[in-house]
């Protein structure tokens, strides 16, 4: 029970931290790309397409070969690959918002792009950001568990849900509970964050 609770805490810590890093990069990148437009947007989107064409697992494995396996290397690897989806969503929403009258009024009044982004764009993007964040956390939990399960994530004596599943898989015939309980917690976390994310989307969506 102690290792399962500790592993759950570490998995949640990694998932939330990785999501924060991914969204920090993705929101900034999407805002710049959507606001600038033109050649800047074109070049930035070509870079996104180049990064997204490389399989995420390949990038993560290469990063883990460069850095020592652990929490820091997992956060760096996930942060470098997980921001692409969010940047595309923010870019699309920014392109729509910058055509609205209140943004045009802010430009006429002489507000700087950073002020417009902070006072006008981000508040109107908050529902999208929160919803995507809640839906991204279970994906991050699952990805960290997968890395630890195949042996390139959290290393013993530390414990995460993935490493606990790997340990339980090896002794399943003798002590099945070592595998069953972390599996149940992983499933419950995935279900909770997905339901919470969809519920948050329904609450924040003015159309619904």
C-alpha positions in Angstrom: 0.0 0.0 0.0 2.8 2.4 0.9 4.6 1.9 -2.5 1.3 2.2 -4.3 0.4 5.5 -2.6 4.0 6.8 -3.2 3.9 5.7 -6.9 0.5 7.4 -7.4 1.8 10.6 -6.0 4.9 10.5 -8.2 2.9 9.7 -11.3 0.5 12.6 -10.6 3.4 14.9 -9.9 5.1 14.0 -13.2 1.8 14.3 -15.2 0.8 17.7 -13.8 4.4 19.1 -14.1 4.7 17.8 -17.7 1.3 19.2 -18.6 2.3 22.6 -17.2 5.5 22.6 -19.3 3.7 21.5 -22.4 1.0 24.1 -22.1 3.5 26.9 -21.3 5.3 26.2 -24.5 2.2 25.4 -26.5 0.2 28.5 -25.5 3.2 30.9 -26.1 3.9 29.3 -29.5 0.3 29.2 -30.6 -0.3 32.9 -29.5 2.8 34.1 -31.4 2.0 32.1 -34.5 -1.7 33.0 -34.6 -1.1 36.7 -33.9 1.8 37.3 -36.2 0.3 35.4 -39.2 2.0 35.7 -42.6 5.4 34.3 -43.1 6.0 34.0 -39.4 3.0 31.7 -39.0 4.0 29.8 -42.1 7.5 29.0 -40.9 6.3 28.2 -37.4 3.7 25.8 -38.6 6.3 24.1 -40.9 8.5 23.6 -37.8 5.5 22.1 -36.0 4.8 19.7 -38.9 8.5 18.7 -38.9 8.4 17.9 -35.1 5.1 16.1 -35.3 6.4 13.9 -38.2 8.9 12.4 -35.8 7.4 9.6 -33.6 7.1 10.8 -30.0 8.5 7.6 -28.6 11.6 8.0 -30.7 12.3 11.5 -29.3 11.6 10.4 -25.7 14.0 7.4 -26.0 16.7 9.6 -27.5 16.2 12.1 -24.7 16.4 9.3 -22.1 19.6 8.1 -23.6 21.2 11.5 -23.3 20.0 12.2 -19.8 19.9 9.8 -16.9 16.5 8.1 -16.5 14.4 9.7 -13.9 11.8 12.4 -13.2 13.9 15.2 -14.8 14.5 13.4 -18.1 10.9 12.3 -18.4 9.7 15.9 -17.8 12.1 17.2 -20.5 11.2 14.5 -23.0 7.4 14.9 -22.5 7.7 18.7 -22.5 9.5 18.7 -25.8 6.9 16.6 -27.6 3.6 17.3 -25.9 3.1 21.0 -26.7 2.3 20.6 -30.4 -1.5 19.8 -30.1 -2.0 22.7 -27.7 -0.1 25.1 -29.9 -2.4 24.3 -32.9 -5.5 24.7 -30.8 -4.4 28.1 -29.4 -3.3 29.2 -32.9 -6.7 28.5 -34.4 -8.5 30.2 -31.5 -6.2 33.2 -31.7 -6.8 33.7 -35.4 -10.5 33.8 -34.7 -10.2 36.1 -31.7 -7.9 38.7 -33.3 -10.7 39.4 -35.9 -13.1 40.4 -33.1 -14.1 44.0 -32.5 -12.7 44.2 -29.0 -9.3 43.2 -30.2 -9.5 45.8 -33.0 -10.5 48.4 -30.5 -7.5 47.5 -28.3 -5.2 47.9 -31.3 -6.7 51.3 -32.1 -6.2 52.4 -28.5 -2.5 51.6 -28.8 -2.2 48.5 -26.6 0.9 46.4 -27.1 0.6 42.8 -28.4 1.7 41.5 -24.9 -1.1 43.6 -23.3 -3.6 42.4 -25.8 -2.6 38.8 -25.2 -2.7 39.2 -21.4 -5.9 41.2 -21.1 -8.0 40.0 -24.1 -6.8 36.8 -25.7 -5.9 34.7 -22.7 -9.1 35.3 -20.7 -11.1 34.2 -23.7 -8.9 31.2 -24.2 -9.1 30.0 -20.6 -12.0 27.6 -21.2 -10.1 25.9 -24.0 -6.9 25.8 -21.9 -8.5 24.3 -18.8 -10.4 21.7 -20.8 -7.3 20.6 -22.8 -5.3 20.5 -19.6 -7.7 18.2 -17.8 -7.8 15.9 -20.9 -4.0 16.0 -21.2 -3.2 14.9 -17.7 -4.5 11.3 -18.1 -2.5 11.0 -21.4 0.6 12.1 -19.5 -0.1 9.6 -16.7 -0.5 6.8 -19.2 2.7 7.8 -21.1 4.8 8.0 -18.0 3.4 4.6 -16.9 4.3 3.1 -20.3 7.9 4.4 -20.1 8.3 3.1 -16.6 6.7 -0.2 -17.5 9.2 -0.9 -20.3 12.1 0.1 -18.1 13.2 3.6 -19.4 11.2 5.7 -16.9 11.3 5.8 -13.1 14.0 3.5 -11.7 14.1 1.5 -8.5 14.1 2.3 -5.6 11.7 5.1 -6.7 8.2 4.0 -7.6 5.5 5.1 -10.0 2.4 3.4 -11.3 4.3 2.2 -14.3 7.2 0.7 -12.4 4.8 -0.9 -10.0 3.0 -2.5 -12.9 6.3 -3.8 -14.2 7.2 -5.3 -10.8 3.7 -6.8 -10.5 3.8 -8.3 -13.9 7.0 -10.3 -13.0 5.4 -11.8 -9.9 1.8 -11.9 -11.0 1.4 -15.7 -10.4 2.7 -15.5 -6.9 1.4 -12.1 -5.7 -1.3 -10.9 -8.1 -2.3 -8.0 -5.8 1.0 -6.3 -6.6 -0.2 -5.8 -10.2 -4.0 -5.5 -9.6 -4.1 -2.6 -7.2 -1.8 -0.2 -9.2 -3.8 -1.2 -12.3 -7.1 -0.2 -10.6 -5.7 3.1 -9.5 -4.4 3.9 -13.0 -7.7 3.1 -14.5 -9.6 5.2 -11.9 -7.2 8.2 -12.5 -7.7 7.9 -16.3 -11.5 7.7 -15.9 -11.7 10.6 -13.4 -9.6 13.1 -15.4 -11.4 12.2 -18.7 -14.9 12.7 -17.1 -13.7 15.8 -15.3 -12.3 17.3 -18.5 -15.5 16.6 -20.5 -17.6 18.0 -17.7 -15.5 21.1 -17.5 -15.8 21.5 -21.3 -19.6 21.4 -21.0 -19.7 23.9 -18.2 -17.4 26.4 -19.9 -18.8 26.1 -23.4 -21.3 28.9 -23.8 -23.0 27.1 -26.7 -23.8 24.2 -24.5 
